[in-house]
Amino acid sequence: MLKKRIILVCFMIAFCSLILVPSAQSQNWAVLPPYNTLWPLWSPILSPVDATTQLQTPIVSSLSRFTFLPYQPAIAWDPYMPYPWFLYNSPFGLVYYDVLQDFISMWPPLHLINPFTFEPLPIALPSNYASFSPVSSIFLGEYVPIANEAYTDEYFPNAFLLTAIQLIAPF
């Protein structure tokens, strides 16, 4: 009888862990309109805890050409791309650094704009987007300095102007 109870308790613990653990998993990403690009909830700088909800909240509510970022670089990611974009403010609006192409360009990338209407083309996100892994700190450590340098070379070629800009690593 005792053996059956022990087996039953072990089975119940195993069953509950299968049900409760996945639902207790925290979100890593939030969707920002109008493009559905993903914003890192795992970054305390870019997504601080909201005092009323106790949840991490993105520092911006949307990402458009005219979004102003309080911290730079910020990260946005299309999960169908192999890498995130690093976002910066510029005199002309929001810009991004493309890791594979190694250039700074105006936000949003062309593939997120309807070529006929010039309206946003939202990304069709998979249902499990919130649980995708965060961007590797090794990747960020390697590419944030490169992105920062590309950004400063493009918009602030004179080094003395850099004192007016705060560039941070968002991890």
Secondary structure, DSSP 8 states (H G I E B T S, - for coil): -HHHHHHHHHHHHHHHHHHHHHHH----EEEETTTTEEEETT-TTTS-B-TTT-SB--SSS---TT---SSBSEEEB-TTSSS-EEEEEETTEEEEEETTTTEEEESS-GGGB-TTT--B------TTGGGS----HHHHHHHHHHHHHHHHHHH--SGGGGGG--B----
